[in-house]
Amino acid sequence: MSAETPAEAPAARGQFTYWRLRFRAWRGGRPFWAGLFILLAGFPIAYFPYANLQIGHLTLAMSTTAGAGSLIIGVLLGVLGISLWYQKHVRVFAGVAAILLGLVSIPVANLGGFLIGFLLALIGGGMAVSWVPGEEPGANPAETDRTDKGGAPGAVSANGVSGPNDLSGTSPINGANGRHSAG
């Protein structure tokens, strides 16, 4: 045992903490769990049509005539899962495609990988479609004209002066200039 051994242990522990926190930050900014479920859904769908089950001396071949189709579905689910991790803007497309591929895998790939791959694809696809990126920590929302902060907006009379009854929010006084805003 050398004199440098105790000094290396905290550095290794610090490195682990550093990489764990970096992974947590990376994972938090994308639909990580949706991608993982979709990626895992591809394995049973692609594997079971090519598997042989051994029961004693009896070999049960589960291969179907649609083995190539199930392999394609499994590979596509894997690609969709990985693309969710690295290109988060395709989340809606990848989620809908994963759900559709999971549904197609029921008749093609032994009931969707004995329902394991089918359920994982549906759960992951639903998570991908519903995932919304969070706000940046330093981003402040734009200040808008809100009735709960300063009362109701005033109405504009015929001469351009606003009055208390204009609820359209389009008076030139508040800067809307005749444009309606949905917010």
C-alpha positions, 0 to 999 in steps of 0.5 A: 500500500502506497502513501498515495492510495488514500488520496486517490479514493476521494478523487475517484468518488468525486469523479463518480459524483461529477459524472452522475450529476452530469448524467442527471442533467443530461437525462433531465433535458430530454424524454429519457425514460420514454426512449428507454422504454421504446428501446427495450420494447424492440428487444422482445419483439425482434428476439422471440420470433427467432428464439427456440424454447427447450423443454427437456428434449423437446425443442419448440421453434417459435419462428414465424413466417413474419420473422423479418417483419418483426426484426424490422419492427424491433430495429425501428423501435430501437432507433426511435428510442435512441433518437429520442435521447439525442434529438428531443424535437422528434418526440411527437413523431417518435412517440406516435411511430412507437405506438403504431409499431407496437400495434403492428407487432401484435399480429406480426411478432408473436403478439408483440413479443408476448405482450412485453414489447407491445406494452413497453412500446405503448407506455414509452410512446405515450410518455414521448408524446406527453413529454414537454421540455421544461423552462430554462432556469434563467428564463423569465416569462414575458410580462403580459397585460393581465387582469389579475395584476392591475384590474380590467383593461379600459375600453377605447371610446370613439375619440381614442380614449380608453374607458373602463368597459373595453375587455377586448385587450386591443386598445392602442393604449395597451400596445395591442394596436387592434391585434387580438392575442391568445394569452 
